[in-house]
Amino acid sequence: MRELARESGVHHAVVHRVLATFAANGFLVQDAAGRYGLGLRWFELGQVMRKTSRPR
């Protein structure tokens, strides 16, 4: 989290709140070591987009 804050130039408290919000809504998952990864909500969102998008 602090590395992300440092690289983005955003205060670490803000980064923590954003990550916690994404995790609470299923967009991120946190492992036992505290690292974040993508959650299943991204897959679900992709499925909705696939079903509602018109082919071009």
C-alpha positions, 0 to 999 in steps of 0.5 A, a space after each residue: 500500500 505504501 509503495 502504491 501511495 509513493 508511486 501515485 503521489 497519493 497519501 497512504 491513508 487515501 490509498 488505504 481507504 480506496 483499497 478497502 472500499 474496492 475490497 469491501 465491494 469484491 473488486 479486490 481480494 487480500 491474501 494472508 500476506 496483505 497483498 491485493 489481487 483482482 476480485 471476481 466483481 471484475 469478471 462479473 462486470 465483464 459478463 454484464 458488458 458482454 451480454 449488453 454490448 452490441 457487436 460492431 
